[in-house]
């Protein structure tokens, strides 16, 4: 659950009234951290400092053609936030990462089409581990960890070994999210090696990662979201 000292660190951007969100279910989250955007006027009238948020969650139905435009317009307001996307009717043919290259889209990791955001948010807020690959700005991960309360691990490029897996202690939940951060020296091959290492059942024992998204945030700086199960 959200730490009461960080209730203002998470914002939810609800595009075109896709979800009816009950903030009581989000523990200490405040109603003024929910932004309903259905038009350009809504964006123009936003009165919020989004730089204070460590995490922004965007929900939308991508069958609504206006959603793409509204998401694009909103992204002009934010620059360095970690953004997670939950979308209905996500089309794999649409080049999502190239159009919205600072959103980590989790739609492809979820087996069902309709996203019950109230059910998913508690899972997001209990990410069991954040792994930094020689990350220069590791303090940002530590700040996010105060919200998620995961284990925070730092290791060098290609350091995929038993020690890493032993440090990652999965929660009792059957599913989890696992974030990996890289720095300006990290290459796509480094990140792919990490992902494949995490998907190696023999090496990871009970850790079973079955899918991942590599999301370039800046030049040679990657954010990876993995989805898996505790066997």
Secondary structure, 3 states (H helix, E strand, C coil): CCCHHHHHHEEEEEECCCCCCCHHHHCCCCHHHEEEECCHHHHHCCCCCHHHCCEEEEEEECCCHHHHHHHHHHHCCCCCCEEEEEEECCCCCCCHHHHCCCEEECHHHCCCCCCCHHHHHHHHCCCCEEEEECCCCHHHHHHHHHHHCCEEEEECCCCCCHHHHHHCCCCCCCEEEEEEECCCCCCHHHHHHHHHHHCCHHHHCCEEEEEEEEEEEECCEEEEEEEEEEC
